[in-house]
Amino acid sequence: MDSLPVCLWWTKWTKHWGNFEFDPSSFPNPKEMVDELHAKGFKVMVWVSPFISPDSKEFKHLAKK
């Protein structure tokens, strides 16, 4: 291989920081998107924030405990 395809895509892909669900308004079909990128030879990694938004359902659930 002469070159390595690299794409850094820095975007908030979740609705709230700290959860693991793609925001459907920005990414209506994330599996299809990742499959297409893989078919083009890209490796895909998503960055997960170590923070949890107080607006998220995860935060509200944990706050009750």
PDB file of N, CA, C, O and CB in Angstrom:
ATOM      1  N   MET A   1       0.850  -1.187   0.000  1.00  0.00           N
ATOM      2  CA  MET A   1       0.000   0.000   0.000  1.00  0.00           C
ATOM      3  C   MET A   1       0.887   1.239   0.000  1.00  0.00           C
ATOM      4  O   MET A   1       1.766   1.370   0.851  1.00  0.00           O
ATOM      5  CB  MET A   1      -0.962   0.004   1.227  1.00  0.00           C
ATOM      6  N   ASP A   2       0.669   2.131  -0.928  1.00  0.00           N
ATOM      7  CA  ASP A   2       1.457   3.351  -1.040  1.00  0.00           C
ATOM      8  C   ASP A   2       1.014   4.448  -0.102  1.00  0.00           C
ATOM      9  O   ASP A   2       1.807   5.308   0.281  1.00  0.00           O
ATOM     10  CB  ASP A   2       1.405   3.854  -2.431  1.00  0.00           C
ATOM     11  N   SER A   3      -0.249   4.418   0.269  1.00  0.00           N
ATOM     12  CA  SER A   3      -0.749   5.473   1.151  1.00  0.00           C
ATOM     13  C   SER A   3      -1.811   4.898   2.075  1.00  0.00           C
ATOM     14  O   SER A   3      -2.400   3.851   1.804  1.00  0.00           O
ATOM     15  CB  SER A   3      -1.322   6.661   0.331  1.00  0.00           C
ATOM     16  N   LEU A   4      -2.030   5.583   3.130  1.00  0.00           N
ATOM     17  CA  LEU A   4      -3.024   5.182   4.110  1.00  0.00           C
ATOM     18  C   LEU A   4      -4.131   6.234   4.125  1.00  0.00           C
ATOM     19  O   LEU A   4      -3.871   7.389   4.461  1.00  0.00           O
ATOM     20  CB  LEU A   4      -2.387   5.009   5.527  1.00  0.00           C
ATOM     21  N   PRO A   5      -5.368   5.856   3.764  1.00  0.00           N
ATOM     22  CA  PRO A   5      -6.445   6.859   3.799  1.00  0.00           C
ATOM     23  C   PRO A   5      -6.779   7.226   5.243  1.00  0.00           C
ATOM     24  O   PRO A   5      -7.105   6.364   6.060  1.00  0.00           O
ATOM     25  CB  PRO A   5      -7.714   6.330   3.072  1.00  0.00           C
ATOM     26  N   VAL A   6      -6.692   8.497   5.534  1.00  0.00           N
ATOM     27  CA  VAL A   6      -6.955   8.974   6.887  1.00  0.00           C
ATOM     28  C   VAL A   6      -7.956  10.114   6.820  1.00  0.00           C
ATOM     29  O   VAL A   6      -7.856  11.011   5.983  1.00  0.00           O
ATOM     30  CB  VAL A   6      -5.647   9.428   7.588  1.00  0.00           C
ATOM     31  N   CYS A   7      -8.912  10.054   7.715  1.00  0.00           N
ATOM     32  CA  CYS A   7      -9.890  11.129   7.807  1.00  0.00           C
ATOM     33  C   CYS A   7     -10.163  11.384   9.281  1.00  0.00           C
ATOM     34  O   CYS A   7     -10.608  10.483   9.992  1.00  0.00           O
ATOM     35  CB  CYS A   7     -11.208  10.776   7.038  1.00  0.00           C
ATOM     36  N   LEU A   8      -9.908  12.568   9.736  1.00  0.00           N
ATOM     37  CA  LEU A   8     -10.235  12.940  11.105  1.00  0.00           C
ATOM     38  C   LEU A   8     -11.525  13.723  11.059  1.00  0.00           C
ATOM     39  O   LEU A   8     -11.604  14.796  10.461  1.00  0.00           O
ATOM     40  CB  LEU A   8      -9.090  13.765  11.778  1.00  0.00           C
ATOM     41  N   TRP A   9     -12.520  13.175  11.693  1.00  0.00           N
ATOM     42  CA  TRP A   9     -13.847  13.792  11.673  1.00  0.00           C
ATOM     43  C   TRP A   9     -14.202  14.133  13.107  1.00  0.00           C
ATOM     44  O   TRP A   9     -14.660  13.283  13.871  1.00  0.00           O
ATOM     45  CB  TRP A   9     -14.928  12.845  11.024  1.00  0.00           C
ATOM     46  N   TRP A  10     -13.989  15.359  13.450  1.00  0.00           N
ATOM     47  CA  TRP A  10     -14.192  15.805  14.823  1.00  0.00           C
ATOM     48  C   TRP A  10     -15.566  16.430  14.918  1.00  0.00           C
ATOM     49  O   TRP A  10     -15.761  17.589  14.552  1.00  0.00           O
ATOM     50  CB  TRP A  10     -13.088  16.810  15.268  1.00  0.00           C
ATOM     51  N   THR A  11     -16.511  15.661  15.407  1.00  0.00           N
ATOM     52  CA  THR A  11     -17.866  16.172  15.530  1.00  0.00           C
ATOM     53  C   THR A  11     -18.547  15.499  16.706  1.00  0.00           C
ATOM     54  O   THR A  11     -18.209  14.376  17.079  1.00  0.00           O
ATOM     55  CB  THR A  11     -18.666  15.948  14.231  1.00  0.00           C
ATOM     56  N   LYS A  12     -19.477  16.177  17.264  1.00  0.00           N
ATOM     57  CA  LYS A  12     -20.279  15.585  18.333  1.00  0.00           C
ATOM     58  C   LYS A  12     -21.314  14.696  17.653  1.00  0.00           C
ATOM     59  O   LYS A  12     -22.267  15.186  17.049  1.00  0.00           O
ATOM     60  CB  LYS A  12     -20.964  16.692  19.248  1.00  0.00           C
ATOM     61  N   TRP A  13     -21.117  13.391  17.757  1.00  0.00           N
ATOM     62  CA  TRP A  13     -21.971  12.440  17.050  1.00  0.00           C
ATOM     63  C   TRP A  13     -23.145  11.962  17.898  1.00  0.00           C
ATOM     64  O   TRP A  13     -24.045  11.292  17.391  1.00  0.00           O
ATOM     65  CB  TRP A  13     -21.154  11.253  16.601  1.00  0.00           C
ATOM     66  N   THR A  14     -23.140  12.297  19.169  1.00  0.00           N
ATOM     67  CA  THR A  14     -24.228  11.903  20.065  1.00  0.00           C
ATOM     68  C   THR A  14     -25.144  13.090  20.324  1.00  0.00           C
ATOM     69  O   THR A  14     -24.769  14.239  20.090  1.00  0.00           O
ATOM     70  CB  THR A  14     -23.671  11.353  21.396  1.00  0.00           C
ATOM     71  N   LYS A  15     -26.327  12.806  20.800  1.00  0.00           N
ATOM     72  CA  LYS A  15     -27.241  13.886  21.155  1.00  0.00           C
ATOM     73  C   LYS A  15     -26.757  14.596  22.421  1.00  0.00           C
ATOM     74  O   LYS A  15     -26.839  15.820  22.531  1.00  0.00           O
ATOM     75  CB  LYS A  15     -28.671  13.341  21.355  1.00  0.00           C
ATOM     76  N   HIS A  16     -26.251  13.809  23.373  1.00  0.00           N
ATOM     77  CA  HIS A  16     -25.712  14.346  24.638  1.00  0.00           C
ATOM     78  C   HIS A  16     -24.349  13.730  24.888  1.00  0.00           C
ATOM     79  O   HIS A  16     -24.126  12.559  24.577  1.00  0.00           O
ATOM     80  CB  HIS A  16     -26.674  14.058  25.840  1.00  0.00           C
ATOM     81  N   TRP A  17     -23.432  14.514  25.450  1.00  0.00           N
ATOM     82  CA  TRP A  17     -22.120  13.977  25.797  1.00  0.00           C
ATOM     83  C   TRP A  17     -22.283  12.826  26.771  1.00  0.00           C
ATOM     84  O   TRP A  17     -23.074  12.901  27.711  1.00  0.00           O
ATOM     85  CB  TRP A  17     -21.214  15.073  26.398  1.00  0.00           C
ATOM     86  N   GLY A  18     -21.527  11.758  26.542  1.00  0.00           N
ATOM     87  CA  GLY A  18     -21.478  10.662  27.504  1.00  0.00           C
ATOM     88  C   GLY A  18     -22.441   9.526  27.240  1.00  0.00           C
ATOM     89  O   GLY A  18     -22.533   8.606  28.054  1.00  0.00           O
ATOM     90  N   ASN A  19     -23.161   9.556  26.136  1.00  0.00           N
ATOM     91  CA  ASN A  19     -23.958   8.371  25.816  1.00  0.00           C
ATOM     92  C   ASN A  19     -23.419   7.748  24.538  1.00  0.00           C
ATOM     93  O   ASN A  19     -22.529   8.308  23.899  1.00  0.00           O
ATOM     94  CB  ASN A  19     -25.470   8.730  25.664  1.00  0.00           C
ATOM     95  N   PHE A  20     -23.949   6.602  24.166  1.00  0.00           N
ATOM     96  CA  PHE A  20     -23.384   5.830  23.066  1.00  0.00           C
ATOM     97  C   PHE A  20     -24.341   5.701  21.887  1.00  0.00           C
ATOM     98  O   PHE A  20     -24.238   4.756  21.106  1.00  0.00           O
ATOM     99  CB  PHE A  20     -22.993   4.458  23.551  1.00  0.00           C
ATOM    100  N   GLU A  21     -25.252   6.626  21.756  1.00  0.00           N
ATOM    101  CA  GLU A  21     -26.231   6.573  20.679  1.00  0.00           C
ATOM    102  C   GLU A  21     -25.960   7.703  19.686  1.00  0.00           C
ATOM    103  O   GLU A  21     -25.806   8.862  20.074  1.00  0.00           O
ATOM    104  CB  GLU A  21     -27.673   6.670  21.241  1.00  0.00           C
ATOM    105  N   PHE A  22     -25.904   7.349  18.399  1.00  0.00           N
ATOM    106  CA  PHE A  22     -25.754   8.378  17.379  1.00  0.00           C
ATOM    107  C   PHE A  22     -26.981   9.280  17.389  1.00  0.00           C
ATOM    108  O   PHE A  22     -28.106   8.812  17.565  1.00  0.00           O
ATOM    109  CB  PHE A  22     -25.549   7.746  15.980  1.00  0.00           C
ATOM    110  N   ASP A  23     -26.757  10.560  17.200  1.00  0.00           N
ATOM    111  CA  ASP A  23     -27.853  11.525  17.097  1.00  0.00           C
ATOM    112  C   ASP A  23     -28.564  11.287  15.768  1.00  0.00           C
ATOM    113  O   ASP A  23     -27.977  11.524  14.712  1.00  0.00           O
ATOM    114  CB  ASP A  23     -27.330  13.006  17.205  1.00  0.00           C
ATOM    115  N   PRO A  24     -29.817  10.824  15.796  1.00  0.00           N
ATOM    116  CA  PRO A  24     -30.510  10.499  14.549  1.00  0.00           C
ATOM    117  C   PRO A  24     -30.753  11.695  13.631  1.00  0.00           C
ATOM    118  O   PRO A  24     -30.940  11.513  12.428  1.00  0.00           O
ATOM    119  CB  PRO A  24     -31.816   9.862  14.867  1.00  0.00           C
ATOM    120  N   SER A  25     -30.753  12.909  14.171  1.00  0.00           N
ATOM    121  CA  SER A  25     -30.949  14.071  13.304  1.00  0.00           C
ATOM    122  C   SER A  25     -29.703  14.356  12.460  1.00  0.00           C
ATOM    123  O   SER A  25     -29.808  14.906  11.364  1.00  0.00           O
ATOM    124  CB  SER A  25     -31.306  15.303  14.143  1.00  0.00           C
ATOM    125  N   SER A  26     -28.535  13.984  12.967  1.00  0.00           N
ATOM    126  CA  SER A  26     -27.290  14.171  12.213  1.00  0.00           C
ATOM    127  C   SER A  26     -26.834  12.901  11.505  1.00  0.00           C
ATOM    128  O   SER A  26     -26.212  12.965  10.445  1.00  0.00           O
ATOM    129  CB  SER A  26     -26.195  14.650  13.139  1.00  0.00           C
ATOM    130  N   PHE A  27     -27.145  11.748  12.093  1.00  0.00           N
ATOM    131  CA  PHE A  27     -26.699  10.462  11.558  1.00  0.00           C
ATOM    132  C   PHE A  27     -27.879   9.496  11.531  1.00  0.00           C
ATOM    133  O   PHE A  27     -28.000   8.646  12.413  1.00  0.00           O
ATOM    134  CB  PHE A  27     -25.526   9.878  12.404  1.00  0.00           C
ATOM    135  N   PRO A  28     -28.750   9.615  10.531  1.00  0.00           N
ATOM    136  CA  PRO A  28     -29.957   8.792  10.499  1.00  0.00           C
ATOM    137  C   PRO A  28     -29.676   7.299  10.298  1.00  0.00           C
ATOM    138  O   PRO A  28     -30.479   6.462  10.709  1.00  0.00           O
ATOM    139  CB  PRO A  28     -30.864   9.278   9.405  1.00  0.00           C
ATOM    140  N   ASN A  29     -28.546   6.957   9.670  1.00  0.00           N
ATOM    141  CA  ASN A  29     -28.226   5.550   9.458  1.00  0.00           C
ATOM    142  C   ASN A  29     -26.720   5.346   9.646  1.00  0.00           C
ATOM    143  O   ASN A  29     -25.990   5.202   8.666  1.00  0.00           O
ATOM    144  CB  ASN A  29     -28.679   5.081   8.039  1.00  0.00           C
ATOM    145  N   PRO A  30     -26.251   5.333  10.898  1.00  0.00           N
ATOM    146  CA  PRO A  30     -24.804   5.245  11.125  1.00  0.00           C
ATOM    147  C   PRO A  30     -24.182   3.947  10.626  1.00  0.00           C
ATOM    148  O   PRO A  30     -23.038   3.955  10.172  1.00  0.00           O
ATOM    149  CB  PRO A  30     -24.515   5.394  12.589  1.00  0.00           C
ATOM    150  N   LYS A  31     -24.901   2.835  10.698  1.00  0.00           N
ATOM    151  CA  LYS A  31     -24.335   1.570  10.212  1.00  0.00           C
ATOM    152  C   LYS A  31     -24.059   1.642   8.718  1.00  0.00           C
ATOM    153  O   LYS A  31     -22.999   1.217   8.259  1.00  0.00           O
ATOM    154  CB  LYS A  31     -25.285   0.398  10.517  1.00  0.00           C
ATOM    155  N   GLU A  32     -24.999   2.171   7.965  1.00  0.00           N
ATOM    156  CA  GLU A  32     -24.804   2.321   6.517  1.00  0.00           C
ATOM    157  C   GLU A  32     -23.613   3.231   6.226  1.00  0.00           C
ATOM    158  O   GLU A  32     -22.823   2.951   5.324  1.00  0.00           O
ATOM    159  CB  GLU A  32     -26.080   2.887   5.852  1.00  0.00           C
ATOM    160  N   MET A  33     -23.483   4.311   6.982  1.00  0.00           N
ATOM    161  CA  MET A  33     -22.377   5.239   6.791  1.00  0.00           C
ATOM    162  C   MET A  33     -21.040   4.546   7.053  1.00  0.00           C
ATOM    163  O   MET A  33     -20.104   4.683   6.265  1.00  0.00           O
ATOM    164  CB  MET A  33     -22.537   6.459   7.710  1.00  0.00           C
ATOM    165  N   VAL A  34     -20.949   3.805   8.153  1.00  0.00           N
ATOM    166  CA  VAL A  34     -19.705   3.115   8.491  1.00  0.00           C
ATOM    167  C   VAL A  34     -19.411   2.009   7.477  1.00  0.00           C
ATOM    168  O   VAL A  34     -18.261   1.831   7.074  1.00  0.00           O
ATOM    169  CB  VAL A  34     -19.784   2.528   9.914  1.00  0.00           C
ATOM    170  N   ASP A  35     -20.429   1.272   7.067  1.00  0.00           N
ATOM    171  CA  ASP A  35     -20.239   0.237   6.049  1.00  0.00           C
ATOM    172  C   ASP A  35     -19.691   0.833   4.753  1.00  0.00           C
ATOM    173  O   ASP A  35     -18.810   0.248   4.123  1.00  0.00           O
ATOM    174  CB  ASP A  35     -21.563  -0.493   5.775  1.00  0.00           C
ATOM    175  N   GLU A  36     -20.206   1.984   4.360  1.00  0.00           N
ATOM    176  CA  GLU A  36     -19.734   2.648   3.143  1.00  0.00           C
ATOM    177  C   GLU A  36     -18.278   3.086   3.284  1.00  0.00           C
ATOM    178  O   GLU A  36     -17.487   2.931   2.353  1.00  0.00           O
ATOM    179  CB  GLU A  36     -20.618   3.859   2.818  1.00  0.00           C
ATOM    180  N   LEU A  37     -17.927   3.628   4.439  1.00  0.00           N
ATOM    181  CA  LEU A  37     -16.539   4.024   4.677  1.00  0.00           C
ATOM    182  C   LEU A  37     -15.613   2.814   4.664  1.00  0.00           C
ATOM    183  O   LEU A  37     -14.525   2.871   4.092  1.00  0.00           O
ATOM    184  CB  LEU A  37     -16.415   4.766   6.013  1.00  0.00           C
ATOM    185  N   HIS A  38     -16.041   1.711   5.295  1.00  0.00           N
ATOM    186  CA  HIS A  38     -15.239   0.483   5.274  1.00  0.00           C
ATOM    187  C   HIS A  38     -15.039  -0.007   3.845  1.00  0.00           C
ATOM    188  O   HIS A  38     -13.939  -0.421   3.478  1.00  0.00           O
ATOM    189  CB  HIS A  38     -15.908  -0.615   6.120  1.00  0.00           C
ATOM    190  N   ALA A  39     -16.098   0.037   3.038  1.00  0.00           N
ATOM    191  CA  ALA A  39     -16.012  -0.405   1.644  1.00  0.00           C
ATOM    192  C   ALA A  39     -15.006   0.426   0.849  1.00  0.00           C
ATOM    193  O   ALA A  39     -14.441  -0.046  -0.137  1.00  0.00           O
ATOM    194  CB  ALA A  39     -17.387  -0.328   0.982  1.00  0.00           C
ATOM    195  N   LYS A  40     -14.791   1.659   1.282  1.00  0.00           N
ATOM    196  CA  LYS A  40     -13.825   2.536   0.609  1.00  0.00           C
ATOM    197  C   LYS A  40     -12.423   2.419   1.206  1.00  0.00           C
ATOM    198  O   LYS A  40     -11.506   3.132   0.799  1.00  0.00           O
ATOM    199  CB  LYS A  40     -14.295   3.984   0.686  1.00  0.00           C
ATOM    200  N   GLY A  41     -12.265   1.510   2.179  1.00  0.00           N
ATOM    201  CA  GLY A  41     -10.947   1.266   2.756  1.00  0.00           C
ATOM    202  C   GLY A  41     -10.625   2.036   4.017  1.00  0.00           C
ATOM    203  O   GLY A  41      -9.494   1.981   4.501  1.00  0.00           O
ATOM    204  N   PHE A  42     -11.589   2.750   4.559  1.00  0.00           N
ATOM    205  CA  PHE A  42     -11.342   3.510   5.787  1.00  0.00           C
ATOM    206  C   PHE A  42     -11.535   2.646   7.017  1.00  0.00           C
ATOM    207  O   PHE A  42     -12.387   1.757   7.034  1.00  0.00           O
ATOM    208  CB  PHE A  42     -12.262   4.724   5.859  1.00  0.00           C
ATOM    209  N   LYS A  43     -10.755   2.904   8.030  1.00  0.00           N
ATOM    210  CA  LYS A  43     -10.960   2.354   9.362  1.00  0.00           C
ATOM    211  C   LYS A  43     -11.709   3.432  10.136  1.00  0.00           C
ATOM    212  O   LYS A  43     -11.403   4.617  10.004  1.00  0.00           O
ATOM    213  CB  LYS A  43      -9.588   1.949  10.070  1.00  0.00           C
ATOM    214  N   VAL A  44     -12.671   3.036  10.928  1.00  0.00           N
ATOM    215  CA  VAL A  44     -13.518   4.017  11.614  1.00  0.00           C
ATOM    216  C   VAL A  44     -13.400   3.838  13.126  1.00  0.00           C
ATOM    217  O   VAL A  44     -13.434   2.721  13.641  1.00  0.00           O
ATOM    218  CB  VAL A  44     -15.000   3.877  11.166  1.00  0.00           C
ATOM    219  N   MET A  45     -13.261   4.951  13.813  1.00  0.00           N
ATOM    220  CA  MET A  45     -13.238   4.962  15.267  1.00  0.00           C
ATOM    221  C   MET A  45     -14.087   6.137  15.737  1.00  0.00           C
ATOM    222  O   MET A  45     -13.986   7.232  15.184  1.00  0.00           O
ATOM    223  CB  MET A  45     -11.773   5.060  15.817  1.00  0.00           C
ATOM    224  N   VAL A  46     -14.907   5.927  16.731  1.00  0.00           N
ATOM    225  CA  VAL A  46     -15.660   7.037  17.314  1.00  0.00           C
ATOM    226  C   VAL A  46     -15.062   7.361  18.677  1.00  0.00           C
ATOM    227  O   VAL A  46     -14.654   6.474  19.426  1.00  0.00           O
ATOM    228  CB  VAL A  46     -17.184   6.692  17.436  1.00  0.00           C
ATOM    229  N   TRP A  47     -15.024   8.624  18.969  1.00  0.00           N
ATOM    230  CA  TRP A  47     -14.491   9.104  20.237  1.00  0.00           C
ATOM    231  C   TRP A  47     -15.639   9.235  21.218  1.00  0.00           C
ATOM    232  O   TRP A  47     -16.673   9.826  20.908  1.00  0.00           O
ATOM    233  CB  TRP A  47     -13.745  10.459  20.066  1.00  0.00           C
ATOM    234  N   VAL A  48     -15.447   8.678  22.407  1.00  0.00           N
ATOM    235  CA  VAL A  48     -16.468   8.744  23.446  1.00  0.00           C
ATOM    236  C   VAL A  48     -15.972   9.680  24.533  1.00  0.00           C
ATOM    237  O   VAL A  48     -14.875   9.508  25.065  1.00  0.00           O
ATOM    238  CB  VAL A  48     -16.792   7.328  24.025  1.00  0.00           C
ATOM    239  N   SER A  49     -16.778  10.657  24.853  1.00  0.00           N
ATOM    240  CA  SER A  49     -16.421  11.635  25.874  1.00  0.00           C
ATOM    241  C   SER A  49     -16.437  11.000  27.261  1.00  0.00           C
ATOM    242  O   SER A  49     -17.327  10.203  27.559  1.00  0.00           O
ATOM    243  CB  SER A  49     -17.377  12.833  25.827  1.00  0.00           C
ATOM    244  N   PRO A  50     -15.476  11.336  28.108  1.00  0.00           N
ATOM    245  CA  PRO A  50     -15.490  10.823  29.469  1.00  0.00           C
ATOM    246  C   PRO A  50     -16.451  11.589  30.381  1.00  0.00           C
ATOM    247  O   PRO A  50     -16.518  11.323  31.581  1.00  0.00           O
ATOM    248  CB  PRO A  50     -14.098  10.874  30.042  1.00  0.00           C
ATOM    249  N   PHE A  51     -17.182  12.523  29.818  1.00  0.00           N
ATOM    250  CA  PHE A  51     -18.115  13.339  30.582  1.00  0.00           C
ATOM    251  C   PHE A  51     -19.546  12.913  30.287  1.00  0.00           C
ATOM    252  O   PHE A  51     -19.821  12.372  29.216  1.00  0.00           O
ATOM    253  CB  PHE A  51     -17.921  14.830  30.264  1.00  0.00           C
ATOM    254  N   ILE A  52     -20.443  13.146  31.208  1.00  0.00           N
ATOM    255  CA  ILE A  52     -21.855  12.845  31.007  1.00  0.00           C
ATOM    256  C   ILE A  52     -22.638  14.135  31.160  1.00  0.00           C
ATOM    257  O   ILE A  52     -22.556  14.802  32.192  1.00  0.00           O
ATOM    258  CB  ILE A  52     -22.358  11.759  32.009  1.00  0.00           C
ATOM    259  N   SER A  53     -23.389  14.482  30.142  1.00  0.00           N
ATOM    260  CA  SER A  53     -24.184  15.709  30.160  1.00  0.00           C
ATOM    261  C   SER A  53     -25.322  15.594  31.170  1.00  0.00           C
ATOM    262  O   SER A  53     -25.980  14.555  31.236  1.00  0.00           O
ATOM    263  CB  SER A  53     -24.744  16.013  28.757  1.00  0.00           C
ATOM    264  N   PRO A  54     -25.567  16.643  31.957  1.00  0.00           N
ATOM    265  CA  PRO A  54     -26.706  16.641  32.876  1.00  0.00           C
ATOM    266  C   PRO A  54     -28.048  16.550  32.146  1.00  0.00           C
ATOM    267  O   PRO A  54     -29.071  16.243  32.760  1.00  0.00           O
ATOM    268  CB  PRO A  54     -26.677  17.892  33.735  1.00  0.00           C
ATOM    269  N   ASP A  55     -28.045  16.818  30.840  1.00  0.00           N
ATOM    270  CA  ASP A  55     -29.274  16.732  30.051  1.00  0.00           C
ATOM    271  C   ASP A  55     -29.552  15.316  29.541  1.00  0.00           C
ATOM    272  O   ASP A  55     -30.626  15.051  29.000  1.00  0.00           O
ATOM    273  CB  ASP A  55     -29.196  17.687  28.878  1.00  0.00           C
ATOM    274  N   SER A  56     -28.596  14.415  29.710  1.00  0.00           N
ATOM    275  CA  SER A  56     -28.745  13.069  29.158  1.00  0.00           C
ATOM    276  C   SER A  56     -29.578  12.165  30.069  1.00  0.00           C
ATOM    277  O   SER A  56     -29.672  12.384  31.277  1.00  0.00           O
ATOM    278  CB  SER A  56     -27.374  12.446  28.926  1.00  0.00           C
ATOM    279  N   LYS A  57     -30.177  11.146  29.453  1.00  0.00           N
ATOM    280  CA  LYS A  57     -30.948  10.178  30.246  1.00  0.00           C
ATOM    281  C   LYS A  57     -30.023   9.388  31.158  1.00  0.00           C
ATOM    282  O   LYS A  57     -30.440   8.955  32.233  1.00  0.00           O
ATOM    283  CB  LYS A  57     -31.738   9.217  29.327  1.00  0.00           C
ATOM    284  N   GLU A  58     -28.767   9.192  30.747  1.00  0.00           N
ATOM    285  CA  GLU A  58     -27.808   8.473  31.587  1.00  0.00           C
ATOM    286  C   GLU A  58     -27.535   9.237  32.882  1.00  0.00           C
ATOM    287  O   GLU A  58     -27.486   8.646  33.961  1.00  0.00           O
ATOM    288  CB  GLU A  58     -26.493   8.241  30.824  1.00  0.00           C
ATOM    289  N   PHE A  59     -27.359  10.548  32.766  1.00  0.00           N
ATOM    290  CA  PHE A  59     -27.097  11.358  33.954  1.00  0.00           C
ATOM    291  C   PHE A  59     -28.318  11.324  34.887  1.00  0.00           C
ATOM    292  O   PHE A  59     -28.173  11.134  36.094  1.00  0.00           O
ATOM    293  CB  PHE A  59     -26.753  12.825  33.553  1.00  0.00           C
ATOM    294  N   LYS A  60     -29.485  11.503  34.338  1.00  0.00           N
ATOM    295  CA  LYS A  60     -30.700  11.513  35.150  1.00  0.00           C
ATOM    296  C   LYS A  60     -30.911  10.186  35.849  1.00  0.00           C
ATOM    297  O   LYS A  60     -31.346  10.148  36.999  1.00  0.00           O
ATOM    298  CB  LYS A  60     -31.908  11.843  34.293  1.00  0.00           C
ATOM    299  N   HIS A  61     -30.603   9.091  35.155  1.00  0.00           N
ATOM    300  CA  HIS A  61     -30.720   7.766  35.750  1.00  0.00           C
ATOM    301  C   HIS A  61     -29.734   7.607  36.912  1.00  0.00           C
ATOM    302  O   HIS A  61     -30.099   7.128  37.986  1.00  0.00           O
ATOM    303  CB  HIS A  61     -30.478   6.677  34.688  1.00  0.00           C
ATOM    304  N   LEU A  62     -28.492   8.011  36.686  1.00  0.00           N
ATOM    305  CA  LEU A  62     -27.465   7.864  37.735  1.00  0.00           C
ATOM    306  C   LEU A  62     -27.710   8.816  38.905  1.00  0.00           C
ATOM    307  O   LEU A  62     -27.367   8.483  40.039  1.00  0.00           O
ATOM    308  CB  LEU A  62     -26.069   8.117  37.150  1.00  0.00           C
ATOM    309  N   ALA A  63     -28.288   9.976  38.662  1.00  0.00           N
ATOM    310  CA  ALA A  63     -28.554  10.939  39.730  1.00  0.00           C
ATOM    311  C   ALA A  63     -29.598  10.407  40.706  1.00  0.00           C
ATOM    312  O   ALA A  63     -29.623  10.807  41.870  1.00  0.00           O
ATOM    313  CB  ALA A  63     -29.020  12.272  39.141  1.00  0.00           C
ATOM    314  N   LYS A  64     -30.453   9.512  40.238  1.00  0.00           N
ATOM    315  CA  LYS A  64     -31.490   8.945  41.111  1.00  0.00           C
ATOM    316  C   LYS A  64     -30.924   7.901  42.077  1.00  0.00           C
ATOM    317  O   LYS A  64     -31.558   7.582  43.083  1.00  0.00           O
ATOM    318  CB  LYS A  64     -32.597   8.314  40.266  1.00  0.00           C
ATOM    319  N   LYS A  65     -29.753   7.377  41.784  1.00  0.00           N
ATOM    320  CA  LYS A  65     -29.161   6.296  42.614  1.00  0.00           C
ATOM    321  C   LYS A  65     -28.438   6.838  43.807  1.00  0.00           C
ATOM    322  O   LYS A  65     -27.890   6.070  44.598  1.00  0.00           O
ATOM    323  CB  LYS A  65     -28.202   5.452  41.798  1.00  0.00           C
TER     324      LYS A  65
END
